[in-house]
Amino acid sequence: MKVSLGEIEDRERYSISFPQESEALKGSLREVGLLEPLLLRQTEEGFELVCGAKRLKALEELGHKEAEARVFRAEELTEGQAVRMAVAHNLPHGLNLMEKARAAERLERLGVPQEEVIGRWLPLMGLQPHKGLWAKLKALLRLPEGIQTYLVEQGLSLSASLEFLPFEAEELEAVEGMLRSLRPGENKLKEVLRHLLEVSRREGISAACLLEQAREIWDQRERPRVQRLEGLRRWLRRRRYPRFSSLEEEFRKFKASLHLPPEVAFHHPPFFEGEEFRIELRFRDREGLKEAAERLLRVAQGLAAPPTDPLRRFKGLP
């Protein structure tokens, strides 16, 4: 039957689509029209949209006033049945992370038993049937819409998306601006967010204030994005690990003072916590090896001259 689009009062009760982009659909509707009717539930208050949120949005943007719909009466389609239908209808198209979160929330809120949501619907969405995962998934719905959109656009995993949860809403506005400027990969995103959170909580200032302090580093659009990202990572590491960063700078200067040949790579103990240094030699032939070894020997002899071991301060960082 034909239904006036203006009569569809409740469009969000069962909808799990996120974001509701409609450009591709509009092109299809222009060419071939609506191939699949909207699914509606009719109550005393009016029509509820069960399936077809993106189609409805596209139709209205194209100026349509009515559309073909399949209408169920409230007594023949309960809320629980309707939400199951809405989620099942979207499964073949594949759900992004926020759609999975919205599906879990809608199912629970509209009366589907928790054990069914976890045991049946999470596996259908490609997730493990664990109560803890179900709770984490729903927690993502507390994130501001801009962050939700960002994690969908970037295809972030659940573990990476959870890194946003400890931040306050006003902090996340600044975080989103930084991320859209730098577009870090997932591993670097986790590192930046963790350091940002740790420094802000330790120093008692908001993450937004920290990012404002570092704006000249990450928001210089004339510089390549990769350089700005690495600059911010270094800045945060120095704030997070001041002693470690100080030793890194000391070690850099110490290496420069040795005048090592470019064929020799000299490494301090990992995180300055061990006792062993590492040297790597690069050479093309036996003459190159002999020359590098002789130069390295001269450096070692120079280190033996001072009364105290100059390497000691780079070992066993407390």
N, C-alpha and C positions, 0 to 999 in steps of 0.2 A: 504494500500500500504506500501511497505518497504521504509524506509527513512534512509539515512546515518546520523548517530548521529552527525558527524562533520559538517553537513550542517545546524544544528539548531543554528542560530546565536544569537538570542535574547532569553535568558532563564529567565530573571528577570522581564520583563514588567508586566506579570500577576501573577507571582508566589507569594503566600502568605505563603508557608511552612517555618516554623522556629522551631527548627533547622532542617536541611535536613539530618537527620540520615538515614542510609540505611542498617544497619546490618540485621535487620529482613527481609527486602525486598530481600536482596541478598540470604538469605536462601530459600525464596519462589521461587525466579527466578531459582535457581539451581535445585530445585525439579520439578517444574511444568511449568517454563517458564513465559513469559509475558501474563497474562490473560486479561488485559485491555490495549488497544492501547493508545499510546500518542495522545494528541489532539494538532494539530498545526494549525497556521494561516500563509498562504503564502502571502508575500508581494513582492514588487519589490526588496527589500533588501535581501530577503531570508525568511527562516522559523522562526516564533515566537512560542515559547512554551506556550501553553494556560493551559494545565493540564498535570501533570505527572512529576513534578520536582524531586521528590524523586525516581521515577522509572527510570528516565533518569540518575540520579547520580549513582544509583545501577548498571544499565546496563553497564555504562562506567567503573566502578570499577571492574566489572567482565570481562572486556575485550571485550564486544560486540561492533561491529562497526556499526550495523544497527538494526532497530527495526520496528515493525508494528506500523503504525500511521494512524490516521484519519485526513485528511488535509482539511481545509476550505480555500477557496479563500478570499482575503481581502474584495471583494465586497459583499460576502454573509455572512460575519461575521465581523461586525464593531468592533472597539476597545471596545466600551461600551458593546456590546453583549459578547465579549470575556471575559472581566473582570467579568461580571455577571456570566458567565458560570464557570470561574475559582473559584470564591468564592462559588457558589452553589455546585460545584463538591466536595468541601472540607467540607461542612457543616455536612453531615451525619457522618463523622469520628470524629467530635468534634474539636473545635479550641482552642488552648491555647491562653493566653492573647496577646502575641506578634503576633500571626497569626490574631487575631481580629484587632489589630492595623494596621497591614500590609494590611488587607482587606479593612479597612476604607480608608486608604491612597490611595490604588490602585483604588478603586471605584471612589473617588473624582477626582484623577489626570487624569483618563481616560474618564472623561466626564459625569459620572453619577451625576444627580442633587443632591445637598446637601440634599434637603428635602426627596429624595428617600433613600439616604444613611442612614439618621437618622431615618426616619419613617418606612422604610421597612427592611433594612439590619441589623441595630443594633438589633431589636427584634429577627430576625432570628439567630443572634449570641448569643442570651440569654442576651441581654443588654437592658436597658431602653432607649427609644427613646428621649434622651435629648441632646441638642446641646452642653451643657457644658461637658457632658460625652464624646461625640464624639471628642471634642477638646483635652481633657485630654488623651484619648486613643491614638490619633495621636502623642501627645507630647512624648510618650514613645519611639518613633522611634529615638529620639535625643540621647538616652542613648547609651553608647558604647556596642558593641556586647557582650562583656564578661558579662556585667550586665544584658543585655537582656536574655542571656543564663541562668544566675543564677536564675532570677526570674521565668523563665519557669521551670527549674529543680526543684525549691522549691515549685512551684505551688502557688506563692504569689498572693494575691488579687490585684485589681486595686488600692485600697486605699494605700496598703503597697508599691506598685511599684512606686506610685507618690512621695514617700518620697525621691527618688533618684534624682528627677529633679533639685532641687536647687544647687546641687553640680557641680563643674567644671569637665571636662572630666579627667584631670590629678588627681583630688582628687578621682574620682570613681575607678581608677586603684588600689589605696591603699585600698579603701573601699572594693572592691571585694576580695582582698587578705585576709583582716580581716574576712569577712563574710564566706569565704570558709574554714577558719581555725576554726571558732566558730560555724557556722551553727545555729544561733539563730532562735527561733520560731518567728512568725509574730509580736506578741505584743512586744517582747524584741527587735526585729529588729527595729521597729518604734521608740522605746525609745532611742536606741543607736544612730540611725541616727539623731534624733531631737536634742539630747544633743550635738552630734558631730558638727552639723551645728551651733547651738546656741553659743557654746563655741568658735568655730573657727571664726565666724563673730564678736563676741563681742571682742575677743582678737586680731583680725586682723592677724591671721595666718591661713594657709590652713589646711583643714581636714587631708591631708596627713602628714603634720608636727605633728599634734596632735597624730595621730596613731603611728608615729615613736617614739614620746616621750613615748607612752604607750606600745611599742612593747614587752618589758620584761614581761608585764602583760599578753597580749593576745596571744603571739607567743611562749610561753614555751611549746613545744610539749610534753614534758615528763609529764606535769600536765594534769589532766582530763579536757576535753573540758568545762564541766559545771563550774568548778572552774575558768577557765580562763575567761569565759564569765561574771561570777559574779564579778570577779576582775575588768574587764573593765567597767562594769556598775557602780561600786562603784567609780572608778577613775573619770569617766565622771560626775557623780553626784556631787562629791566634787568640780570639776572645774566649774560646772554649778551653783551650789548653795553653795558657800563657807561658808556662815553664817549657813545655815541649817546643813551642814556636820560637822561644828565645834560643834554645839549644840548636834548633835547626839553623837559625841565622848564624850562630857562633860556628857551627860545623861548616857551613858554606864558606865563611871567611877563612877558617882554618885550612880547608882544602885548597882554596885559592892561594894561600901562602906557601903551600908545598910545591907549586908549579909543576904539577903532575902532567905528563904528556897526555894528549887527547886519547891515546890508546888505552889508558888506564882509568877504570871506573872504581871509585873508592866509596864504600857504603858504611854508615854507622850501624850499630845494633838496632834491630827493629824497635821503634818507639823509644830508643835510648834505654831500654830496659834489660838488655842482655849484656854479655861480656865479650862477644865476638864481633869483629869487624870483617868486612868482605871486600876483596879486590878482584876485579875482572880485567883480563888482558885481551886485547884484540890485536892480531897480527896476521900478515899475509904469508910470511915464509920464516925460515929459521933465523935469517938476519934481522927481521923485524922483531922476532921474539927475543933475540939476544940484546938488541938495542933497548927494548922496553924493560927487560929485566935489569939491565945495567943502570938505567935511569931510576928504576924503582929502588935498587939497592942504595943509590946515593941518597935518595929521600929517606930510607930507613936509617942510614948512618947519621943523617942530620937529626933525626928524631931521638937518637940515642944520646946526643950531646947534652941536652938540658938536664939539670939535676932531678927534675920530676917528670913523670910520664905525661906528655901533653894530651894523650888519648884518654887519661883517666876520667876527665870531667864529662866525657861522652858515654860513660858506661853506668849502668845500674841507676837510672833516673828514679829517685824516691817517689 
